[in-house]
């Protein structure tokens, strides 16, 4: 298994990260991944429909959507503002 080293496990515990392992090359086993992928696909569909673009822009829109989602905070970061990040 990947990343089963003591250093990583210590880091996970100190950071409050719950480690979840799955069988390699089977993202369908990971419900978080499935939800994230479904959210991305729904956002792409909405963006394409809203801008009245055809599906040849699907890949570009997916890249843009992924970029936006990577920039959005999903958890509260205490004592931080966007300027401090």
Phi and psi restraints in degrees (range 20) as a CNS / XPLOR table:
assign (resid 1 and name C) (resid 2 and name N)
       (resid 2 and name CA) (resid 2 and name C) 1.0 -76.7 20.0 2
assign (resid 2 and name N) (resid 2 and name CA)
       (resid 2 and name C) (resid 3 and name N) 1.0 148.4 20.0 2
assign (resid 2 and name C) (resid 3 and name N)
       (resid 3 and name CA) (resid 3 and name C) 1.0 54.3 20.0 2
assign (resid 3 and name N) (resid 3 and name CA)
       (resid 3 and name C) (resid 4 and name N) 1.0 40.1 20.0 2
assign (resid 3 and name C) (resid 4 and name N)
       (resid 4 and name CA) (resid 4 and name C) 1.0 -99.0 20.0 2
assign (resid 4 and name N) (resid 4 and name CA)
       (resid 4 and name C) (resid 5 and name N) 1.0 32.2 20.0 2
assign (resid 4 and name C) (resid 5 and name N)
       (resid 5 and name CA) (resid 5 and name C) 1.0 -86.8 20.0 2
assign (resid 5 and name N) (resid 5 and name CA)
       (resid 5 and name C) (resid 6 and name N) 1.0 152.4 20.0 2
assign (resid 5 and name C) (resid 6 and name N)
       (resid 6 and name CA) (resid 6 and name C) 1.0 -59.2 20.0 2
assign (resid 6 and name N) (resid 6 and name CA)
       (resid 6 and name C) (resid 7 and name N) 1.0 -38.4 20.0 2
assign (resid 6 and name C) (resid 7 and name N)
       (resid 7 and name CA) (resid 7 and name C) 1.0 -61.3 20.0 2
assign (resid 7 and name N) (resid 7 and name CA)
       (resid 7 and name C) (resid 8 and name N) 1.0 -45.9 20.0 2
assign (resid 7 and name C) (resid 8 and name N)
       (resid 8 and name CA) (resid 8 and name C) 1.0 -64.6 20.0 2
assign (resid 8 and name N) (resid 8 and name CA)
       (resid 8 and name C) (resid 9 and name N) 1.0 -43.8 20.0 2
assign (resid 8 and name C) (resid 9 and name N)
       (resid 9 and name CA) (resid 9 and name C) 1.0 -62.1 20.0 2
assign (resid 9 and name N) (resid 9 and name CA)
       (resid 9 and name C) (resid 10 and name N) 1.0 -39.2 20.0 2
assign (resid 9 and name C) (resid 10 and name N)
       (resid 10 and name CA) (resid 10 and name C) 1.0 -64.0 20.0 2
assign (resid 10 and name N) (resid 10 and name CA)
       (resid 10 and name C) (resid 11 and name N) 1.0 -45.0 20.0 2
assign (resid 10 and name C) (resid 11 and name N)
       (resid 11 and name CA) (resid 11 and name C) 1.0 -59.6 20.0 2
assign (resid 11 and name N) (resid 11 and name CA)
       (resid 11 and name C) (resid 12 and name N) 1.0 -44.2 20.0 2
assign (resid 11 and name C) (resid 12 and name N)
       (resid 12 and name CA) (resid 12 and name C) 1.0 -58.6 20.0 2
assign (resid 12 and name N) (resid 12 and name CA)
       (resid 12 and name C) (resid 13 and name N) 1.0 -47.1 20.0 2
assign (resid 12 and name C) (resid 13 and name N)
       (resid 13 and name CA) (resid 13 and name C) 1.0 -63.8 20.0 2
assign (resid 13 and name N) (resid 13 and name CA)
       (resid 13 and name C) (resid 14 and name N) 1.0 -43.5 20.0 2
assign (resid 13 and name C) (resid 14 and name N)
       (resid 14 and name CA) (resid 14 and name C) 1.0 -66.7 20.0 2
assign (resid 14 and name N) (resid 14 and name CA)
       (resid 14 and name C) (resid 15 and name N) 1.0 -31.5 20.0 2
assign (resid 14 and name C) (resid 15 and name N)
       (resid 15 and name CA) (resid 15 and name C) 1.0 -90.3 20.0 2
assign (resid 15 and name N) (resid 15 and name CA)
       (resid 15 and name C) (resid 16 and name N) 1.0 -5.9 20.0 2
assign (resid 15 and name C) (resid 16 and name N)
       (resid 16 and name CA) (resid 16 and name C) 1.0 75.5 20.0 2
assign (resid 16 and name N) (resid 16 and name CA)
       (resid 16 and name C) (resid 17 and name N) 1.0 23.7 20.0 2
assign (resid 16 and name C) (resid 17 and name N)
       (resid 17 and name CA) (resid 17 and name C) 1.0 -89.4 20.0 2
assign (resid 17 and name N) (resid 17 and name CA)
       (resid 17 and name C) (resid 18 and name N) 1.0 129.3 20.0 2
assign (resid 17 and name C) (resid 18 and name N)
       (resid 18 and name CA) (resid 18 and name C) 1.0 -91.9 20.0 2
assign (resid 18 and name N) (resid 18 and name CA)
       (resid 18 and name C) (resid 19 and name N) 1.0 117.4 20.0 2
assign (resid 18 and name C) (resid 19 and name N)
       (resid 19 and name CA) (resid 19 and name C) 1.0 -83.9 20.0 2
assign (resid 19 and name N) (resid 19 and name CA)
       (resid 19 and name C) (resid 20 and name N) 1.0 127.7 20.0 2
assign (resid 19 and name C) (resid 20 and name N)
       (resid 20 and name CA) (resid 20 and name C) 1.0 -123.5 20.0 2
assign (resid 20 and name N) (resid 20 and name CA)
       (resid 20 and name C) (resid 21 and name N) 1.0 125.8 20.0 2
assign (resid 20 and name C) (resid 21 and name N)
       (resid 21 and name CA) (resid 21 and name C) 1.0 -105.9 20.0 2
assign (resid 21 and name N) (resid 21 and name CA)
       (resid 21 and name C) (resid 22 and name N) 1.0 150.3 20.0 2
assign (resid 21 and name C) (resid 22 and name N)
       (resid 22 and name CA) (resid 22 and name C) 1.0 -136.1 20.0 2
assign (resid 22 and name N) (resid 22 and name CA)
       (resid 22 and name C) (resid 23 and name N) 1.0 166.2 20.0 2
assign (resid 22 and name C) (resid 23 and name N)
       (resid 23 and name CA) (resid 23 and name C) 1.0 -68.2 20.0 2
assign (resid 23 and name N) (resid 23 and name CA)
       (resid 23 and name C) (resid 24 and name N) 1.0 137.9 20.0 2
assign (resid 23 and name C) (resid 24 and name N)
       (resid 24 and name CA) (resid 24 and name C) 1.0 -62.3 20.0 2
assign (resid 24 and name N) (resid 24 and name CA)
       (resid 24 and name C) (resid 25 and name N) 1.0 147.2 20.0 2
assign (resid 24 and name C) (resid 25 and name N)
       (resid 25 and name CA) (resid 25 and name C) 1.0 61.0 20.0 2
assign (resid 25 and name N) (resid 25 and name CA)
       (resid 25 and name C) (resid 26 and name N) 1.0 28.8 20.0 2
assign (resid 25 and name C) (resid 26 and name N)
       (resid 26 and name CA) (resid 26 and name C) 1.0 -135.3 20.0 2
assign (resid 26 and name N) (resid 26 and name CA)
       (resid 26 and name C) (resid 27 and name N) 1.0 70.8 20.0 2
assign (resid 26 and name C) (resid 27 and name N)
       (resid 27 and name CA) (resid 27 and name C) 1.0 -63.6 20.0 2
assign (resid 27 and name N) (resid 27 and name CA)
       (resid 27 and name C) (resid 28 and name N) 1.0 -17.6 20.0 2
assign (resid 27 and name C) (resid 28 and name N)
       (resid 28 and name CA) (resid 28 and name C) 1.0 -66.2 20.0 2
assign (resid 28 and name N) (resid 28 and name CA)
       (resid 28 and name C) (resid 29 and name N) 1.0 -15.5 20.0 2
assign (resid 28 and name C) (resid 29 and name N)
       (resid 29 and name CA) (resid 29 and name C) 1.0 -78.3 20.0 2
assign (resid 29 and name N) (resid 29 and name CA)
       (resid 29 and name C) (resid 30 and name N) 1.0 -15.4 20.0 2
assign (resid 29 and name C) (resid 30 and name N)
       (resid 30 and name CA) (resid 30 and name C) 1.0 -101.4 20.0 2
assign (resid 30 and name N) (resid 30 and name CA)
       (resid 30 and name C) (resid 31 and name N) 1.0 107.8 20.0 2
assign (resid 30 and name C) (resid 31 and name N)
       (resid 31 and name CA) (resid 31 and name C) 1.0 -65.5 20.0 2
assign (resid 31 and name N) (resid 31 and name CA)
       (resid 31 and name C) (resid 32 and name N) 1.0 -31.1 20.0 2
assign (resid 31 and name C) (resid 32 and name N)
       (resid 32 and name CA) (resid 32 and name C) 1.0 -64.8 20.0 2
assign (resid 32 and name N) (resid 32 and name CA)
       (resid 32 and name C) (resid 33 and name N) 1.0 -43.9 20.0 2
assign (resid 32 and name C) (resid 33 and name N)
       (resid 33 and name CA) (resid 33 and name C) 1.0 -63.3 20.0 2
assign (resid 33 and name N) (resid 33 and name CA)
       (resid 33 and name C) (resid 34 and name N) 1.0 -41.8 20.0 2
assign (resid 33 and name C) (resid 34 and name N)
       (resid 34 and name CA) (resid 34 and name C) 1.0 -61.6 20.0 2
assign (resid 34 and name N) (resid 34 and name CA)
       (resid 34 and name C) (resid 35 and name N) 1.0 -43.9 20.0 2
assign (resid 34 and name C) (resid 35 and name N)
       (resid 35 and name CA) (resid 35 and name C) 1.0 -64.2 20.0 2
assign (resid 35 and name N) (resid 35 and name CA)
       (resid 35 and name C) (resid 36 and name N) 1.0 -43.3 20.0 2
assign (resid 35 and name C) (resid 36 and name N)
       (resid 36 and name CA) (resid 36 and name C) 1.0 -63.5 20.0 2
assign (resid 36 and name N) (resid 36 and name CA)
       (resid 36 and name C) (resid 37 and name N) 1.0 -43.9 20.0 2
assign (resid 36 and name C) (resid 37 and name N)
       (resid 37 and name CA) (resid 37 and name C) 1.0 -63.7 20.0 2
assign (resid 37 and name N) (resid 37 and name CA)
       (resid 37 and name C) (resid 38 and name N) 1.0 -41.6 20.0 2
assign (resid 37 and name C) (resid 38 and name N)
       (resid 38 and name CA) (resid 38 and name C) 1.0 -62.8 20.0 2
assign (resid 38 and name N) (resid 38 and name CA)
       (resid 38 and name C) (resid 39 and name N) 1.0 -41.9 20.0 2
assign (resid 38 and name C) (resid 39 and name N)
       (resid 39 and name CA) (resid 39 and name C) 1.0 -61.5 20.0 2
assign (resid 39 and name N) (resid 39 and name CA)
       (resid 39 and name C) (resid 40 and name N) 1.0 -43.4 20.0 2
assign (resid 39 and name C) (resid 40 and name N)
       (resid 40 and name CA) (resid 40 and name C) 1.0 -62.7 20.0 2
assign (resid 40 and name N) (resid 40 and name CA)
       (resid 40 and name C) (resid 41 and name N) 1.0 -45.6 20.0 2
assign (resid 40 and name C) (resid 41 and name N)
       (resid 41 and name CA) (resid 41 and name C) 1.0 -62.4 20.0 2
assign (resid 41 and name N) (resid 41 and name CA)
       (resid 41 and name C) (resid 42 and name N) 1.0 -42.2 20.0 2
assign (resid 41 and name C) (resid 42 and name N)
       (resid 42 and name CA) (resid 42 and name C) 1.0 -63.9 20.0 2
assign (resid 42 and name N) (resid 42 and name CA)
       (resid 42 and name C) (resid 43 and name N) 1.0 -40.0 20.0 2
assign (resid 42 and name C) (resid 43 and name N)
       (resid 43 and name CA) (resid 43 and name C) 1.0 -65.5 20.0 2
assign (resid 43 and name N) (resid 43 and name CA)
       (resid 43 and name C) (resid 44 and name N) 1.0 -40.2 20.0 2
assign (resid 43 and name C) (resid 44 and name N)
       (resid 44 and name CA) (resid 44 and name C) 1.0 -62.4 20.0 2
assign (resid 44 and name N) (resid 44 and name CA)
       (resid 44 and name C) (resid 45 and name N) 1.0 -46.7 20.0 2
assign (resid 44 and name C) (resid 45 and name N)
       (resid 45 and name CA) (resid 45 and name C) 1.0 -58.4 20.0 2
assign (resid 45 and name N) (resid 45 and name CA)
       (resid 45 and name C) (resid 46 and name N) 1.0 -43.8 20.0 2
assign (resid 45 and name C) (resid 46 and name N)
       (resid 46 and name CA) (resid 46 and name C) 1.0 -64.1 20.0 2
assign (resid 46 and name N) (resid 46 and name CA)
       (resid 46 and name C) (resid 47 and name N) 1.0 -43.0 20.0 2
assign (resid 46 and name C) (resid 47 and name N)
       (resid 47 and name CA) (resid 47 and name C) 1.0 -63.9 20.0 2
assign (resid 47 and name N) (resid 47 and name CA)
       (resid 47 and name C) (resid 48 and name N) 1.0 -44.3 20.0 2
assign (resid 47 and name C) (resid 48 and name N)
       (resid 48 and name CA) (resid 48 and name C) 1.0 -63.9 20.0 2
assign (resid 48 and name N) (resid 48 and name CA)
       (resid 48 and name C) (resid 49 and name N) 1.0 -42.7 20.0 2
assign (resid 48 and name C) (resid 49 and name N)
       (resid 49 and name CA) (resid 49 and name C) 1.0 -67.8 20.0 2
assign (resid 49 and name N) (resid 49 and name CA)
       (resid 49 and name C) (resid 50 and name N) 1.0 -42.9 20.0 2
assign (resid 49 and name C) (resid 50 and name N)
       (resid 50 and name CA) (resid 50 and name C) 1.0 -62.4 20.0 2
assign (resid 50 and name N) (resid 50 and name CA)
       (resid 50 and name C) (resid 51 and name N) 1.0 -40.4 20.0 2
assign (resid 50 and name C) (resid 51 and name N)
       (resid 51 and name CA) (resid 51 and name C) 1.0 -88.2 20.0 2
assign (resid 51 and name N) (resid 51 and name CA)
       (resid 51 and name C) (resid 52 and name N) 1.0 0.8 20.0 2
assign (resid 51 and name C) (resid 52 and name N)
       (resid 52 and name CA) (resid 52 and name C) 1.0 56.0 20.0 2
assign (resid 52 and name N) (resid 52 and name CA)
       (resid 52 and name C) (resid 53 and name N) 1.0 45.5 20.0 2
assign (resid 52 and name C) (resid 53 and name N)
       (resid 53 and name CA) (resid 53 and name C) 1.0 -102.2 20.0 2
assign (resid 53 and name N) (resid 53 and name CA)
       (resid 53 and name C) (resid 54 and name N) 1.0 151.7 20.0 2
assign (resid 53 and name C) (resid 54 and name N)
       (resid 54 and name CA) (resid 54 and name C) 1.0 -85.6 20.0 2
assign (resid 54 and name N) (resid 54 and name CA)
       (resid 54 and name C) (resid 55 and name N) 1.0 177.3 20.0 2
assign (resid 54 and name C) (resid 55 and name N)
       (resid 55 and name CA) (resid 55 and name C) 1.0 -74.9 20.0 2
assign (resid 55 and name N) (resid 55 and name CA)
       (resid 55 and name C) (resid 56 and name N) 1.0 -4.7 20.0 2
assign (resid 55 and name C) (resid 56 and name N)
       (resid 56 and name CA) (resid 56 and name C) 1.0 -70.2 20.0 2
assign (resid 56 and name N) (resid 56 and name CA)
       (resid 56 and name C) (resid 57 and name N) 1.0 -14.1 20.0 2
assign (resid 56 and name C) (resid 57 and name N)
       (resid 57 and name CA) (resid 57 and name C) 1.0 -92.8 20.0 2
assign (resid 57 and name N) (resid 57 and name CA)
       (resid 57 and name C) (resid 58 and name N) 1.0 9.1 20.0 2
assign (resid 57 and name C) (resid 58 and name N)
       (resid 58 and name CA) (resid 58 and name C) 1.0 -56.8 20.0 2
assign (resid 58 and name N) (resid 58 and name CA)
       (resid 58 and name C) (resid 59 and name N) 1.0 -49.9 20.0 2
assign (resid 58 and name C) (resid 59 and name N)
       (resid 59 and name CA) (resid 59 and name C) 1.0 -63.1 20.0 2
assign (resid 59 and name N) (resid 59 and name CA)
       (resid 59 and name C) (resid 60 and name N) 1.0 -44.9 20.0 2
assign (resid 59 and name C) (resid 60 and name N)
       (resid 60 and name CA) (resid 60 and name C) 1.0 -63.7 20.0 2
assign (resid 60 and name N) (resid 60 and name CA)
       (resid 60 and name C) (resid 61 and name N) 1.0 -40.5 20.0 2
assign (resid 60 and name C) (resid 61 and name N)
       (resid 61 and name CA) (resid 61 and name C) 1.0 -67.5 20.0 2
assign (resid 61 and name N) (resid 61 and name CA)
       (resid 61 and name C) (resid 62 and name N) 1.0 -37.2 20.0 2
assign (resid 61 and name C) (resid 62 and name N)
       (resid 62 and name CA) (resid 62 and name C) 1.0 -64.2 20.0 2
assign (resid 62 and name N) (resid 62 and name CA)
       (resid 62 and name C) (resid 63 and name N) 1.0 -42.7 20.0 2
assign (resid 62 and name C) (resid 63 and name N)
       (resid 63 and name CA) (resid 63 and name C) 1.0 -61.9 20.0 2
assign (resid 63 and name N) (resid 63 and name CA)
       (resid 63 and name C) (resid 64 and name N) 1.0 -43.1 20.0 2
assign (resid 63 and name C) (resid 64 and name N)
       (resid 64 and name CA) (resid 64 and name C) 1.0 -64.0 20.0 2
assign (resid 64 and name N) (resid 64 and name CA)
       (resid 64 and name C) (resid 65 and name N) 1.0 -44.2 20.0 2
assign (resid 64 and name C) (resid 65 and name N)
       (resid 65 and name CA) (resid 65 and name C) 1.0 -62.9 20.0 2
assign (resid 65 and name N) (resid 65 and name CA)
       (resid 65 and name C) (resid 66 and name N) 1.0 -43.8 20.0 2
assign (resid 65 and name C) (resid 66 and name N)
       (resid 66 and name CA) (resid 66 and name C) 1.0 -60.9 20.0 2
assign (resid 66 and name N) (resid 66 and name CA)
       (resid 66 and name C) (resid 67 and name N) 1.0 -41.6 20.0 2
assign (resid 66 and name C) (resid 67 and name N)
       (resid 67 and name CA) (resid 67 and name C) 1.0 -61.1 20.0 2
assign (resid 67 and name N) (resid 67 and name CA)
       (resid 67 and name C) (resid 68 and name N) 1.0 -46.3 20.0 2
assign (resid 67 and name C) (resid 68 and name N)
       (resid 68 and name CA) (resid 68 and name C) 1.0 -61.4 20.0 2
assign (resid 68 and name N) (resid 68 and name CA)
       (resid 68 and name C) (resid 69 and name N) 1.0 -45.3 20.0 2
assign (resid 68 and name C) (resid 69 and name N)
       (resid 69 and name CA) (resid 69 and name C) 1.0 -64.8 20.0 2
assign (resid 69 and name N) (resid 69 and name CA)
       (resid 69 and name C) (resid 70 and name N) 1.0 -32.4 20.0 2
assign (resid 69 and name C) (resid 70 and name N)
       (resid 70 and name CA) (resid 70 and name C) 1.0 -70.7 20.0 2
assign (resid 70 and name N) (resid 70 and name CA)
       (resid 70 and name C) (resid 71 and name N) 1.0 -23.4 20.0 2
assign (resid 70 and name C) (resid 71 and name N)
       (resid 71 and name CA) (resid 71 and name C) 1.0 -89.8 20.0 2
assign (resid 71 and name N) (resid 71 and name CA)
       (resid 71 and name C) (resid 72 and name N) 1.0 -15.3 20.0 2
assign (resid 71 and name C) (resid 72 and name N)
       (resid 72 and name CA) (resid 72 and name C) 1.0 -88.2 20.0 2
assign (resid 72 and name N) (resid 72 and name CA)
       (resid 72 and name C) (resid 73 and name N) 1.0 132.5 20.0 2
assign (resid 72 and name C) (resid 73 and name N)
       (resid 73 and name CA) (resid 73 and name C) 1.0 -76.4 20.0 2
assign (resid 73 and name N) (resid 73 and name CA)
       (resid 73 and name C) (resid 74 and name N) 1.0 135.1 20.0 2
assign (resid 73 and name C) (resid 74 and name N)
       (resid 74 and name CA) (resid 74 and name C) 1.0 -106.2 20.0 2
assign (resid 74 and name N) (resid 74 and name CA)
       (resid 74 and name C) (resid 75 and name N) 1.0 -10.3 20.0 2
assign (resid 74 and name C) (resid 75 and name N)
       (resid 75 and name CA) (resid 75 and name C) 1.0 -128.4 20.0 2
assign (resid 75 and name N) (resid 75 and name CA)
       (resid 75 and name C) (resid 76 and name N) 1.0 154.1 20.0 2
assign (resid 75 and name C) (resid 76 and name N)
       (resid 76 and name CA) (resid 76 and name C) 1.0 -74.8 20.0 2
assign (resid 76 and name N) (resid 76 and name CA)
       (resid 76 and name C) (resid 77 and name N) 1.0 133.0 20.0 2
assign (resid 76 and name C) (resid 77 and name N)
       (resid 77 and name CA) (resid 77 and name C) 1.0 -107.1 20.0 2
assign (resid 77 and name N) (resid 77 and name CA)
       (resid 77 and name C) (resid 78 and name N) 1.0 113.5 20.0 2
assign (resid 77 and name C) (resid 78 and name N)
       (resid 78 and name CA) (resid 78 and name C) 1.0 -67.6 20.0 2
assign (resid 78 and name N) (resid 78 and name CA)
       (resid 78 and name C) (resid 79 and name N) 1.0 142.5 20.0 2
assign (resid 78 and name C) (resid 79 and name N)
       (resid 79 and name CA) (resid 79 and name C) 1.0 57.9 20.0 2
assign (resid 79 and name N) (resid 79 and name CA)
       (resid 79 and name C) (resid 80 and name N) 1.0 31.1 20.0 2
assign (resid 79 and name C) (resid 80 and name N)
       (resid 80 and name CA) (resid 80 and name C) 1.0 -132.2 20.0 2
assign (resid 80 and name N) (resid 80 and name CA)
       (resid 80 and name C) (resid 81 and name N) 1.0 144.0 20.0 2
assign (resid 80 and name C) (resid 81 and name N)
       (resid 81 and name CA) (resid 81 and name C) 1.0 -117.4 20.0 2
assign (resid 81 and name N) (resid 81 and name CA)
       (resid 81 and name C) (resid 82 and name N) 1.0 171.8 20.0 2
assign (resid 81 and name C) (resid 82 and name N)
       (resid 82 and name CA) (resid 82 and name C) 1.0 -59.3 20.0 2
assign (resid 82 and name N) (resid 82 and name CA)
       (resid 82 and name C) (resid 83 and name N) 1.0 -31.5 20.0 2
assign (resid 82 and name C) (resid 83 and name N)
       (resid 83 and name CA) (resid 83 and name C) 1.0 -67.2 20.0 2
assign (resid 83 and name N) (resid 83 and name CA)
       (resid 83 and name C) (resid 84 and name N) 1.0 -27.1 20.0 2
assign (resid 83 and name C) (resid 84 and name N)
       (resid 84 and name CA) (resid 84 and name C) 1.0 -87.7 20.0 2
assign (resid 84 and name N) (resid 84 and name CA)
       (resid 84 and name C) (resid 85 and name N) 1.0 -14.0 20.0 2
